[in-house]
Amino acid sequence: MSGTLYVVGTPIGNLEDMSPRAVRILSEVDFIAAEDTRVTIKLLNHFELKKEMLSYYEHNKAGRGNLIIERLLKGENCALVSDAGMPAISDPGEDLVRTARENGIPVESVPGPSALVTALAISGMPSGRFCFEGFLSVNKISRKQHLQSLQNETRTMIFYEAPHKLVATLRDMLTAFGDREIAIARELTKLHETVLRTTLSGALARFTDDPPKGEFVLIIRGKEPQEQEEITLDSAVALAKNRMANGLSASSAAKEAAAITGLKKGEIYKALIGM
Ligand code: SAM
């Protein structure tokens, strides 16, 4: 029987956010697949754990993934961790989880913090509907296309960004979206955690000559939904005329237009006949 792949969330800054269950799972598995073993060893040392680690990152994931799957199939249990937050979320892991599932290997969640959800929760931005856009590409054309594709997005948008690219990204966002509201969540769960609520132009003014340090999540307000078009008698009559052109009688056309617009059938009919 195969072992289990545990997808283990780790702190995004504050070690007190490591859950007791995450510590237990790391202590019980046969080995840990870690994005960077130099980072994970610090976590293990802090919790006085000793465990075999295999590095599993973007550029070795194909070969290393096969090895991990083979060991799981032989019955070993593996914990997958990234440097911070939930594995597979803008971090290595998606492929490994998919291959494990394809091979019938049980996959269990050991949830921990994720920067995107943490940032959204304390941003004060609308959180009912949102979309996560990850990192923008470094390729100029792809990032422009990515941002353009979001111009009419009405949900709150969440991006990850590295500090040295923040100013360029804010500039590209201002071009694509206009001067939208933004929340910049910095150094979450760490000593200097801050959330700056401003506009894209305000953020540019703030950071252009004073590039920020630390880790950031950018939360942009979605486009305001268009005001609903006002329904006038003229537009209802136009609708009814259109139905008549498709073969309906004036009475049936007025009835349909009334059902769609919510205006009175009699009023639409009178206006239609008067024409
Ligand atoms: N898997 C992680 C998660 O679940 O949040 C994300 C990993 S991704 C490689 C790293 C990015 O997450 C950073 O560039 C930054 O945008 C964001 N991030 C991670 N930790 C953060 C923190 N403490 N404060 C703000 N942003 C953070």
Residues whose N, C-alpha, C, O or C-beta is under 5 A from the ligand:
A	BS01	SAM	I12 G13 A84 G85 M86 P87 I89 S90 D91 P113 S114 A115 L116 Y160 E161 A162 A185 R186 E187 L188 E215 F216 V217
